[in-house]
Amino acid sequence: MISFPVAERVSATRLSLLRAAHARESKFLIGDLTTPQTETIVTLQKSVYLQLGRLARKDGNLQAAVNSITAVQHIEGGSRGSDEANDEFGHVLWEQKEHALAIQHVEQMTRLVESTTKSNGRLAVLLARNVRIITIRRDCVLMYRLTGLRSPRCERRRRSKRRSIEHII
């Protein structure tokens, strides 16, 4: 697997070439019209940013991951956002120990998918994430009730949740 610093340099080169190609293609466009070529270039830009964000998250560079997601959201132009960008944002929130916000984000995406006529596959993925999160919560509560002890993971989760609630208040 390629290291993050190397991937960052390669991605910067790719993005520079894609921006140049986009500028060249959009030179002759009128208004918001797009061509298949510009749509392909935009799709490639988003995929490069998302891949860079994944590598940054796996490397522990969460700020670079957030920056990549922000770049994708900027490219998407304030729309609801792609499923891939929303998924990556949820993963980054979880890695930042913002569990309450990650749960809220997944629940919000679930409600949005339920309200639209999207595929059931996407809804299944989101509901599976909710079940995983609920299972972690239940296991922590059950362990505390049975033994009076908290596991390190549950204790970190509890402190993180308290901090995020204090931050909101």
SULQUI-V912174 format. One record per backbone hydrogen bond with DSSP energy under -0.5 kcal/mol. CO is the residue of the C=O (numbers start at 1). NH is the residue of the N-H. E is the energy in kcal/mol with one decimal. If there is no record, write none. Layout:
BEGIN
CO,NH,E / CO,NH,E
END
This chain:
BEGIN
3,7,-2.5 / 4,8,-2.8 / 5,9,-1.6 / 6,10,-2.4 / 7,11,-2.7 / 8,12,-2.1 / 9,13,-1.8 / 10,14,-2.4 / 11,15,-3.1 / 12,16,-2.0 / 13,17,-2.2 / 14,18,-2.5 / 15,19,-2.7 / 16,20,-2.0 / 17,21,-2.3 / 18,22,-2.5 / 19,23,-2.5 / 20,24,-2.3 / 21,25,-2.5 / 22,26,-2.6 / 23,27,-0.6 / 24,27,-0.5 / 25,28,-0.7 / 26,29,-1.0 / 29,31,-0.5 / 30,33,-1.7 / 35,39,-2.3 / 36,40,-2.1 / 37,41,-2.3 / 38,42,-2.4 / 39,43,-2.3 / 40,44,-2.3 / 41,45,-2.4 / 42,46,-2.4 / 43,47,-2.2 / 44,48,-2.2 / 45,49,-2.4 / 46,50,-2.6 / 47,51,-2.4 / 48,52,-2.4 / 49,53,-2.5 / 50,54,-2.3 / 51,55,-2.4 / 52,56,-2.5 / 53,57,-2.5 / 54,58,-2.6 / 55,59,-1.7 / 56,60,-0.7 / 56,61,-2.5 / 57,60,-0.9 / 60,62,-1.5 / 61,65,-1.5 / 62,66,-2.4 / 63,67,-2.4 / 64,68,-2.1 / 65,69,-2.1 / 66,70,-2.6 / 67,71,-2.1 / 68,72,-2.0 / 69,73,-2.5 / 70,74,-2.2 / 71,75,-2.2 / 72,76,-2.4 / 73,77,-0.6 / 73,78,-1.4 / 74,77,-0.8 / 76,79,-0.6 / 82,86,-2.3 / 83,87,-2.7 / 84,88,-2.4 / 85,89,-2.2 / 86,90,-2.1 / 87,91,-2.2 / 88,92,-2.4 / 89,93,-2.5 / 90,94,-2.1 / 91,95,-2.4 / 92,96,-2.0 / 93,98,-2.5 / 94,97,-1.5 / 97,99,-1.0 / 98,102,-2.5 / 99,103,-2.7 / 100,104,-2.3 / 101,105,-2.4 / 102,106,-2.4 / 103,107,-2.6 / 104,108,-2.3 / 105,109,-2.3 / 106,110,-2.4 / 107,111,-2.5 / 108,112,-2.1 / 109,113,-2.4 / 110,114,-2.5 / 111,115,-1.9 / 112,116,-0.9 / 113,118,-0.7 / 119,123,-1.2 / 120,124,-2.2 / 121,125,-1.8 / 122,126,-2.1 / 123,127,-2.6 / 124,128,-2.1 / 125,129,-1.7 / 126,130,-2.0 / 127,131,-2.3 / 128,132,-2.2 / 129,133,-2.3 / 130,134,-2.7 / 131,135,-2.6 / 132,136,-2.0 / 133,137,-2.1 / 134,138,-2.8 / 135,139,-2.6 / 136,140,-1.9 / 137,141,-2.3 / 138,142,-2.8 / 139,143,-2.4 / 140,144,-1.9 / 141,145,-2.4 / 142,146,-2.3 / 143,147,-2.4 / 143,148,-0.5 / 143,149,-0.6 / 144,148,-2.0 / 151,155,-2.7 / 152,156,-2.5 / 153,157,-2.2 / 154,158,-2.5 / 155,159,-2.5 / 156,160,-2.6 / 157,161,-2.4 / 158,162,-2.3 / 159,163,-2.5 / 160,164,-2.4 / 161,165,-2.3 / 162,166,-2.6 / 163,167,-2.3 / 164,168,-1.7 / 165,169,-2.3
END
